[in-house]
C-alpha cells in the first residue's frame, strides 16, 4: 500500500507531529514578517519555566524549546507584542493588569489571549502561510487550556494533558498601527 502524501494529512496531524519542512517554511516567513513589523527576534537562555519573553521591542525565545513550540511562540508573542505597543489597544490592558475578581480576570485573560491569537493568524496570512490555520488554532486552544489550568491550580500542568485538536479556527485580526516602545517584560511558560 502506498503511503499518503504529507499534504493530504494536514487535518489529521496532532501538535508535535508536523513535518520539519513545513515548520521551517513557516518559521522563515513569520520571522521575516515579525522583523518587518519592527520587532527584533532573539534567542536566549531563559530561566525555567519561561519559554519566551517580549518587551515591546524584541521577542526572545529559549533555544531549548522544541522547534514546533518555537514557531507557535513566535506567532503568539508577536500577537501579545502588538497588544502592548498599539496605541489603539492600550485601553484594553487596564483590566488585564488591575482586575482583582478571579472570574472577571479569567474572562479578560481569555479575551486577551484570543486577540493576540488573531494577530498571529493575520501575520501568518500576510506572509503567505494559509495551510496551517488548523494547526495554529489547535495550538492556541491547547495553550489556553494550559494557562487556564495554571490559574485554576497555581501549578504548571502537563502540556500533553492540555492538547486538543479540531478546534474552531482563530479568525485573523487586522494588525493596528504600532508605536514601538519598551514595556515591562512579559513571558510565556
C-alpha positions, 0 to 999 in steps of 0.5 A: 500500500502506498503511503499518503502524501504529507499534504493530504494529512494536514487535518489529521496531524496532532501538535508535535507531529508536523513535518520539519519542512513545513515548520521551517517554511513557516518559521522563515516567513513569520520571522521575516514578517515579525522583523518587518513589523519592527520587532527584533527576534532573539534567542536566549537562555531563559530561566525555567519555566519561561519559554519566551519573553517580549518587551515591546521591542524584541521577542526572545525565545529559549533555544531549548524549546522544541522547534514546533513550540518555537514557531507557535511562540513566535506567532503568539508573542508577536500577537501579545507584542502588538497588544502592548505597543498599539496605541489603539489597544492600550485601553484594553490592558487596564483590566488585564493588569488591575482586575482583582475578581478571579472570574472577571480576570479569567474572562479578560485573560481569555479575551486577551489571549484570543486577540493576540491569537488573531494577530498571529493568524493575520501575520501568518496570512500576510506572509503567505502561510494559509495551510496551517490555520488548523494547526495554529488554532489547535495550538492556541486552544491547547495553550489556553487550556494550559494557562487556564489550568495554571490559574485554576491550580497555581501549578504548571500542568502537563502540556500533553494533558492540555492538547486538543485538536479540531478546534474552531479556527482563530479568525485573523485580526487586522494588525493596528498601527504600532508605536514601538516602545519598551514595556515591562517584560512579559513571558510565556511558560 
